[in-house]
Amino acid sequence: MEWLKKNAKWLVLVLLLLGVLVGVTIYYKMFRRDPVWVEQQRNEKKKLDDLDRLLDKQGDPNAK
């Protein structure tokens, strides 16, 4: 119990930092948009899919 009284301010500081870390993590997971690199990958994939679709249309006259 004496150890707790001696180190109470450090314990409070560590718990506060852990709370902030957990809060920031939850915020970023729930409310933040995807990181820029994820968006870039998605756009790149969309471009490639569009290009594939265009090439398929040119190769096959019956393609949609």
N, C-alpha and C positions, 0 to 999 in steps of 0.2 A: 504494500500500500504506500509505503514511503517512496518507493521508486516512481510510482504513478504521480505523486505530488511533485517530485523533483522534475519529472519530464513531461508534465501536463501540457506545457505550451508547445513542445515538439510534437506530442501526440495529436494535439488539435491541429497543428499546421499540416502534418502528414494526412490526417483525415480530410481536411479542407482541400488539399491538393488532389487527393484521390476523388473527392466529390466533383471537383472541377473537371478532372480528366474524364470521369464517367459522363458527366453532363455534356461536355463538348463532343464526346464520341456519339452519344445518343442523338444530339442535334445534327451532326454531320450525316449519320446513317439515315435519319428520318426526313429531314427537311432540306438537305442540300442537294443540288443537282449533281449529276455525275461529273467526275473530274474531266478536265479538258481532253485528256488523251483517250478516254472512253468515248467521248463524243466524236473525236477525230476518227477513231476506229470504226464507229458506226457509220459515219459519213463516207469513209473509204469503201466499206462493204456495200453501201447503197449505190455508190458510183459503179462498182464492179458488177453488181446485180443489174443495174440499168444497162450497162454496156453488154452484158451477156444477153439480156432480153433483146436489145437492139440487133445484135449479131444473129440471134436466133430468128428474128423476124426477117432479116435480109436473106438468110439461108433457106428458110422454109416459107413459101408464100401462103400456106394455110395457118401459120402461127398467129396467135392472137396479139 
